[in-house]
Amino acid sequence: MSTAQKSHTELNPIQVSLLRLFNRPMSEEETMELKTLLVNHYSNLLEEEVTKVIAEKGYTQKDFDKMLNGS
């Protein structure tokens, strides 16, 4: 997962497909369900990435405590 983003104006094929898929009236409930689904998806991706970095760096709870306490 890359955090760098290029500035562009063209939509990729997935974005176009999603626009077509959701080009219809939706209730507030449907809208919230979709937002929740997307937030959960990206939250899971972020959690996987953080877990990977923690393992690669070998961080321990003691390291995090030091970071939080500014030591």
N, CA, C and O of each residue as an XYZ file, in Angstrom:
284
protein
N       0.853     -1.173      0.000
C       0.000      0.000      0.000
C       0.895      1.230      0.000
O       1.746      1.387      0.875
N       0.707      2.073     -0.950
C       1.528      3.265     -1.088
C       0.770      4.482     -0.593
O      -0.423      4.633     -0.859
N       1.474      5.357      0.133
C       0.828      6.571      0.621
C       1.021      7.737     -0.326
O       0.318      8.743     -0.222
N       1.983      7.616     -1.267
C       2.210      8.686     -2.232
C       1.120      8.644     -3.285
O       0.774      7.581     -3.801
N       0.586      9.811     -3.596
C      -0.463      9.887     -4.590
C      -0.074     10.875     -5.666
O       0.457     11.949     -5.382
N      -0.346     10.500     -6.910
C      -0.088     11.391     -8.031
C      -1.319     12.257     -8.256
O      -2.450     11.799     -8.096
N      -1.091     13.492     -8.621
C      -2.196     14.376     -8.951
C      -2.616     14.100    -10.384
O      -1.800     14.163    -11.304
N      -3.895     13.793    -10.568
C      -4.397     13.514    -11.904
C      -5.872     13.872    -11.977
O      -6.527     14.094    -10.959
N      -6.372     13.924    -13.187
C      -7.776     14.282    -13.370
C      -8.582     13.168    -14.017
O      -9.812     13.214    -13.990
N      -7.930     12.169    -14.598
C      -8.639     11.090    -15.249
C      -9.086     10.043    -14.231
O      -8.381      9.761    -13.262
N     -10.253      9.479    -14.465
C     -10.750      8.404    -13.615
C     -10.201      7.076    -14.122
O     -10.085      6.854    -15.327
N      -9.864      6.197    -13.179
C      -9.416      4.872    -13.596
C     -10.643      3.996    -13.866
O     -11.757      4.382    -13.514
N     -10.460      2.842    -14.473
C     -11.608      1.991    -14.827
C     -12.502      1.602    -13.640
O     -13.720      1.510    -13.789
N     -11.917      1.379    -12.494
C     -12.721      1.032    -11.308
C     -13.594      2.213    -10.910
O     -14.771      2.033    -10.597
N     -13.038      3.406    -10.917
C     -13.818      4.593    -10.556
C     -14.997      4.787    -11.512
O     -16.108      5.098    -11.081
N     -14.754      4.604    -12.791
C     -15.828      4.738    -13.777
C     -16.896      3.682    -13.525
O     -18.090      3.976    -13.572
N     -16.470      2.462    -13.260
C     -17.405      1.375    -12.989
C     -18.250      1.670    -11.748
O     -19.456      1.422    -11.747
N     -17.633      2.189    -10.709
C     -18.369      2.526     -9.485
C     -19.363      3.660     -9.727
O     -20.479      3.631     -9.210
N     -18.962      4.644    -10.503
C     -19.887      5.735    -10.826
C     -21.107      5.208    -11.564
O     -22.231      5.626    -11.285
N     -20.896      4.303    -12.494
C     -22.023      3.714    -13.225
C     -22.897      2.877    -12.297
O     -24.125      2.930    -12.369
N     -22.257      2.112    -11.432
C     -22.985      1.238    -10.508
C     -23.884      2.037     -9.565
O     -25.002      1.622     -9.259
N     -23.390      3.171     -9.114
C     -24.131      3.955     -8.126
C     -24.844      5.169     -8.736
O     -25.213      6.100     -8.021
N     -25.029      5.152    -10.029
C     -25.750      6.220    -10.696
C     -27.256      5.960    -10.597
O     -27.941      5.735    -11.595
N     -27.733      5.999     -9.372
C     -29.148      5.756     -9.089
C     -29.470      6.377     -7.739
O     -28.568      6.622     -6.937
N     -30.738      6.631     -7.484
C     -31.095      7.179     -6.166
C     -30.763      6.173     -5.057
O     -30.965      4.968     -5.207
N     -30.252      6.696     -3.953
C     -29.946      5.855     -2.786
C     -30.478      6.534     -1.541
O     -30.462      7.758     -1.415
N     -30.945      5.711     -0.633
C     -31.416      6.239      0.644
C     -30.217      6.642      1.501
O     -29.079      6.267      1.223
N     -30.498      7.404      2.534
C     -29.445      7.787      3.478
C     -28.838      6.541      4.120
O     -27.632      6.482      4.361
N     -29.674      5.558      4.389
C     -29.200      4.307      5.003
C     -28.233      3.574      4.068
O     -27.189      3.091      4.506
N     -28.583      3.492      2.776
C     -27.686      2.845      1.811
C     -26.362      3.591      1.711
O     -25.294      2.981      1.652
N     -26.443      4.907      1.693
C     -25.238      5.725      1.616
C     -24.332      5.467      2.816
O     -23.121      5.310      2.659
N     -24.908      5.422      4.002
C     -24.122      5.162      5.210
C     -23.532      3.758      5.205
O     -22.399      3.563      5.646
N     -24.284      2.782      4.713
C     -23.775      1.412      4.632
C     -22.557      1.337      3.718
O     -21.574      0.666      4.032
N     -22.631      2.033      2.582
C     -21.500      2.049      1.660
C     -20.289      2.757      2.264
O     -19.159      2.286      2.139
N     -20.533      3.876      2.911
C     -19.429      4.594      3.564
C     -18.780      3.722      4.623
O     -17.554      3.671      4.727
N     -19.595      3.040      5.405
C     -19.078      2.152      6.453
C     -18.263      1.020      5.849
O     -17.197      0.674      6.359
N     -18.759      0.451      4.774
C     -18.048     -0.623      4.087
C     -16.674     -0.160      3.621
O     -15.678     -0.858      3.812
N     -16.626      1.016      3.009
C     -15.352      1.548      2.523
C     -14.398      1.893      3.663
O     -13.203      1.609      3.586
N     -14.924      2.501      4.709
C     -14.078      2.838      5.858
C     -13.507      1.569      6.482
O     -12.327      1.526      6.831
N     -14.332      0.541      6.625
C     -13.847     -0.726      7.189
C     -12.782     -1.348      6.302
O     -11.780     -1.864      6.798
N     -12.993     -1.302      5.008
C     -12.016     -1.863      4.069
C     -10.662     -1.161      4.215
O      -9.629     -1.815      4.365
N     -10.677      0.162      4.171
C      -9.413      0.889      4.264
C      -8.803      0.815      5.659
O      -7.583      0.885      5.807
N      -9.624      0.676      6.658
C      -9.121      0.468      8.016
C      -8.370     -0.857      8.112
O      -7.305     -0.936      8.725
N      -8.935     -1.889      7.503
C      -8.266     -3.201      7.497
C      -6.941     -3.136      6.748
O      -5.945     -3.700      7.202
N      -6.919     -2.452      5.600
C      -5.670     -2.299      4.858
C      -4.619     -1.566      5.688
O      -3.450     -1.952      5.703
N      -5.038     -0.517      6.370
C      -4.115      0.243      7.208
C      -3.583     -0.617      8.350
O      -2.389     -0.591      8.652
N      -4.469     -1.375      8.978
C      -4.052     -2.245     10.082
C      -3.028     -3.274      9.606
O      -2.050     -3.545     10.304
N      -3.248     -3.847      8.425
C      -2.292     -4.805      7.867
C      -0.943     -4.143      7.624
O       0.100     -4.724      7.925
N      -0.961     -2.936      7.085
C       0.283     -2.221      6.798
C       1.032     -1.875      8.085
O       2.252     -2.024      8.157
N       0.309     -1.420      9.087
C       0.939     -1.079     10.367
C       1.532     -2.327     11.008
O       2.646     -2.287     11.530
N       0.802     -3.424     10.974
C       1.297     -4.679     11.539
C       2.575     -5.116     10.831
O       3.519     -5.584     11.469
N       2.601     -4.962      9.508
C       3.782     -5.313      8.720
C       4.985     -4.451      9.117
O       6.088     -4.964      9.306
N       4.763     -3.147      9.241
C       5.860     -2.240      9.604
C       6.361     -2.534     11.007
O       7.569     -2.527     11.246
N       5.450     -2.792     11.938
C       5.854     -3.119     13.310
C       6.736     -4.359     13.317
O       7.751     -4.399     14.013
N       6.350     -5.376     12.541
C       7.146     -6.604     12.469
C       8.503     -6.339     11.822
O       9.525     -6.831     12.302
N       8.520     -5.558     10.726
C       9.779     -5.257     10.034
C      10.734     -4.471     10.922
O      11.938     -4.725     10.924
N      10.196     -3.519     11.673
C      11.032     -2.673     12.530
C      11.336     -3.340     13.870
O      12.252     -2.925     14.580
N      10.569     -4.369     14.212
C      10.793     -5.062     15.479
C      10.359     -4.257     16.692
O      10.909     -4.424     17.781
N       9.365     -3.373     16.509
C       8.883     -2.561     17.621
C       8.206     -3.433     18.687
O       7.546     -4.426     18.381
N       8.392     -3.033     19.924
C       7.750     -3.705     21.051
C       6.862     -2.694     21.779
O       6.890     -1.502     21.473
N       6.088     -3.171     22.729
C       5.256     -2.264     23.529
C       6.122     -1.237     24.251
O       5.734     -0.080     24.414
N       7.293     -1.676     24.678
C       8.225     -0.761     25.354
C       8.629      0.383     24.424
O       8.729      1.529     24.861
N       8.863      0.080     23.147
C       9.202      1.114     22.172
C       8.060      2.121     22.018
O       8.293      3.328     21.965
N       6.830      1.621     21.946
C       5.682      2.514     21.815
C       5.502      3.374     23.063
O       5.170      4.556     22.964
N       5.717      2.791     24.218
C       5.632      3.560     25.470
C       6.657      4.688     25.469
O       6.351      5.805     25.886
N       7.873      4.404     25.002
C       8.909      5.430     24.925
C       8.487      6.547     23.966
O       8.673      7.728     24.258
N       7.916      6.162     22.819
C       7.469      7.159     21.844
C       6.375      8.046     22.439
O       6.380      9.262     22.245
N       5.450      7.438     23.156
C       4.347      8.198     23.749
C       4.813      9.120     24.852
O       4.253     10.200     25.039
N       5.821      8.712     25.575
C       6.302      9.508     26.699
C       7.428     10.463     26.312
O       7.935     11.200     27.158
N       7.818     10.453     25.044
C       8.855     11.365     24.565
C      10.231     11.037     25.103
O      11.094     11.912     25.177
N      10.445      9.801     25.474
C      11.759      9.389     26.010
C      12.681      8.938     24.919
O      13.821      8.560     25.191
